[in-house]
């Protein structure tokens, strides 16, 4: 494959990936807004820790927690991705606050771990811009090449 052809594929892939990331971020921001306005807090117990190693030494830290929503007989177990300092300072069995929707307790987040909408949407928008720039330059160079052959 030529370099031009690889870039021709990369541009639209970046745009499509950026759109998907932006839509996912918008959906998650919507549930975060709903949690902020309608959510209630409950005490949760930390049941476990898990570290996931990724490429190039990156690590993702996850906490497993269990909480009992008010007015519901059964408990809810949920996993949360947390920053390393939170992960290190939260031993198994410790209580932590969780904010959840009474109408759907599966929609929950750790209290105090809110993420701004730009942190969720920004990377998708940036990826779309990169894809558009790549596509622009690839199509421009192909158009110039066609003009030179005429």
C-alpha positions as CSV (number, residue, x, y, z in Angstrom):
1,X,0.0,0.0,0.0
2,X,1.2,3.4,-0.8
3,X,1.6,6.2,1.8
4,X,-1.1,8.2,0.0
5,X,-3.6,5.3,0.1
6,X,-2.9,4.7,3.8
7,X,-3.6,8.4,4.5
8,X,-6.7,8.2,2.4
9,X,-8.0,5.4,4.7
10,X,-6.8,7.1,7.9
11,X,-8.7,10.4,7.4
12,X,-12.2,8.9,7.2
13,X,-11.4,6.4,10.0
14,X,-10.4,9.3,12.3
15,X,-13.5,11.1,11.4
16,X,-15.8,8.1,12.0
17,X,-13.9,7.3,15.3
18,X,-14.2,10.9,16.4
19,X,-17.9,10.9,15.7
20,X,-18.4,7.7,17.7
21,X,-16.3,9.1,20.7
22,X,-18.2,12.4,20.6
23,X,-21.6,10.7,20.6
24,X,-20.5,8.4,23.5
25,X,-19.2,11.4,25.4
26,X,-22.5,13.3,24.9
27,X,-24.5,10.3,26.0
28,X,-22.4,9.8,29.1
29,X,-22.6,13.6,29.8
30,X,-26.3,13.3,29.7
31,X,-26.4,10.6,32.4
32,X,-23.9,12.5,34.5
33,X,-26.2,15.6,34.3
34,X,-29.1,13.4,35.3
35,X,-27.1,12.0,38.2
36,X,-26.2,15.5,39.3
37,X,-29.8,16.7,39.3
38,X,-31.8,13.5,40.3
39,X,-29.1,11.3,42.0
40,X,-29.0,10.3,45.6
41,X,-26.0,9.2,47.6
42,X,-25.5,5.9,49.4
43,X,-22.7,4.2,51.3
44,X,-21.0,1.5,49.3
45,X,-18.4,-1.1,50.3
46,X,-15.3,-1.7,48.3
47,X,-15.2,-5.4,47.4
48,X,-12.1,-5.6,45.2
49,X,-9.3,-4.0,43.2
50,X,-8.2,-4.8,39.7
51,X,-5.3,-3.3,37.7
52,X,-5.4,-3.7,33.9
53,X,-2.1,-3.3,32.1
54,X,-2.4,-1.9,28.6
55,X,0.0,-1.1,25.9
56,X,3.3,0.7,26.5
57,X,3.0,0.3,30.3
58,X,-0.3,2.2,30.8
59,X,-2.5,1.0,33.6
60,X,-6.2,1.2,34.3
61,X,-7.4,1.0,37.9
62,X,-10.8,-0.5,38.8
63,X,-12.7,-0.7,42.0
64,X,-15.6,-3.2,42.5
65,X,-18.2,-1.8,44.9
66,X,-21.5,-2.9,46.3
67,X,-24.3,-0.7,47.6
68,X,-27.9,-1.0,48.5
69,X,-30.3,1.5,46.8
70,X,-32.9,2.9,49.1
71,X,-36.3,1.2,48.8
72,X,-34.8,-1.8,46.9
73,X,-34.3,-5.1,48.6
74,X,-31.3,-6.2,46.6
75,X,-27.8,-4.8,46.5
76,X,-26.1,-3.5,43.3
77,X,-22.5,-4.5,42.4
78,X,-20.7,-2.2,40.0
79,X,-17.2,-1.6,38.8
80,X,-15.7,1.9,38.5
81,X,-12.5,3.1,36.8
82,X,-10.6,5.4,39.2
83,X,-7.4,7.4,39.2
84,X,-4.4,5.7,40.8
85,X,-4.4,7.8,44.0
86,X,-8.0,6.8,44.7
87,X,-7.2,3.2,43.9
88,X,-4.2,3.1,46.3
89,X,-6.0,4.8,49.2
90,X,-9.1,2.6,49.1
91,X,-8.6,-0.7,50.8
92,X,-11.1,-3.6,50.5
93,X,-13.9,-3.3,53.0
94,X,-13.7,0.5,53.2
95,X,-16.9,2.5,52.8
96,X,-17.2,5.0,50.0
97,X,-20.0,7.2,48.7
98,X,-21.8,6.4,45.5
99,X,-24.3,8.6,43.6
100,X,-27.0,6.7,41.7
101,X,-30.4,7.2,40.1
102,X,-33.3,5.9,42.2
103,X,-35.1,5.0,39.0
104,X,-32.1,3.0,37.7
105,X,-29.5,2.2,40.3
106,X,-27.2,0.7,37.6
107,X,-26.6,4.3,36.5
108,X,-24.1,5.3,39.2
109,X,-20.7,7.0,39.8
110,X,-18.4,7.4,42.7
111,X,-19.3,10.6,44.6
112,X,-16.6,13.2,44.0
113,X,-15.3,11.5,40.8
114,X,-17.3,13.6,38.4
115,X,-15.7,14.3,35.0
116,X,-16.3,17.5,33.1
117,X,-18.1,17.1,29.8
118,X,-15.1,18.4,27.8
119,X,-13.0,15.5,29.1
120,X,-15.5,13.2,27.5
121,X,-16.3,15.0,24.3
122,X,-12.9,16.8,23.6
123,X,-10.9,13.8,22.4
124,X,-13.6,12.9,19.9
125,X,-13.8,16.4,18.5
126,X,-10.0,16.5,18.3
127,X,-9.9,13.2,16.4
128,X,-12.6,14.5,13.9
129,X,-10.5,17.6,13.3
130,X,-7.3,15.5,12.7
131,X,-9.2,13.3,10.3
132,X,-10.6,16.2,8.4
133,X,-7.1,17.8,8.1
134,X,-5.7,14.5,6.8
135,X,-8.5,14.0,4.3
136,X,-8.2,17.6,3.1
137,X,-4.5,17.3,2.4
138,X,-4.8,13.9,0.8
139,X,-7.6,15.0,-1.5
140,X,-5.8,18.2,-2.3
141,X,-2.6,16.4,-3.3
142,X,-4.6,13.9,-5.4
143,X,-6.4,16.8,-7.2
144,X,-3.1,18.5,-7.9
145,X,-1.6,15.3,-9.3
146,X,-4.6,14.9,-11.6
147,X,-4.3,18.5,-12.8
148,X,-0.6,18.0,-13.6
149,X,-1.4,14.9,-15.8
150,X,-3.8,16.9,-17.9
